[in-house]
Amino acid sequence: MGAIRTPRGKWIEEGLRALCAGGPEAVRIESLAQALGVSKGGFYGYFRNRDALLAEMLDTWEREVTEEVVERAESGGGDARAKLERLFTIVSAAADRTVTSVEAELAIREWARRDEAVAERLRRVDNRRMDYLRSLFGPICADEDEAEVRSLLTFSSRIGTRFMAADHGGRSHAEVMRLTRKWLLR
C-alpha cells in the first residue's frame, strides 16, 4: 500500500498559518513540512516552488472571503436584510477557520504594505466586498451616502474591533456586536 499524500489544501492552510505567525518570510517549505509531519518532497507534487504556494494561498484566501461568502449569503434567497443577516452569521463563523480568520486578513494586509502585487489583490478583494455590501444596503437605505456609510462601518467592524481594548459600559463585545448588527439593519 502506497503512502497517503498530504492534501494540497493542507499545505495552503499551513502556509496561511505560518503567514499569520510570522509574515511571508515564515512561509518556508521545510518548516511547513515539519509542521505537517511529512517530508518536503510531497510539496513538489503540488507546487513548482514557494512562490507558487504563496500565489495559491492568496488565490484561496481571495476566493473564500469573496465569492464563496457571497454565494452562501445569496443561496438562502430573501430580501437584502435577510442576506445581510446571513452574511453577518457567515462572517462570524468564518473567523474560526485559518483561511478566513481575522488573523489571516491582518497578515495579508501587513504583507500588502510591502508588496505591490499583494496590495493590488487586496484592493480587488476590498472593492468586491464593498460592492457586495453596497448592493445589500442600497435597497435598505433611501440615501446613497447612508448606504456607503453602512457598508464602510460593516466592513470596518470586521477588522477594526480586533484592535480595540475598550470596555463597553458593562456590555460584552458580543452584545455590542449584536447591537451594531441591529443598528446597521434598521
QUIMOLIN-V626431 format. One record per helix or strand of 3 or more residues. SS is the DSSP state (H for helix, E for strand). FROM is the first residue (numbers start at 1). LEN is the number of residues. If there is no record, write none. Layout:
ss-><SS,SS>
from-><FROM,FROM>
len-><LEN,LEN>
This chain:
ss-><H,H,H,H,H,H,H,H,H,H,H>
from-><8,24,29,40,50,67,80,102,116,144,173>
len-><15,3,8,6,16,9,15,11,22,20,12>
